[in-house]
Amino acid sequence: MEHIVTVQDAVTAFEPWMEPTDAELDAIDAEMPVIRAEMELLDAQIIVIDRTPCELDERRIRRARRRVLAAHRAHLNGTNGQTGGAA
């Protein structure tokens, strides 16, 4: 007879020590513009997955690619999409 036991990871999946730290949350917040831009690109690519892209679709994909590159550049430069100087 086999005993049915719980999986320890499933039982302790919501323990307080498994929550993300403040530093990890800050890193996610800093990378959100990149994540959003990549999601827009993926959405544009999914739209044309089962059809031939028209001119509008091609423009949408090009714009989304440019946004991804701009978001990556801003993230690496540490600007996070902020423009200009002090307000």
Disulfide bonds with the S-S distance in Angstrom:
none
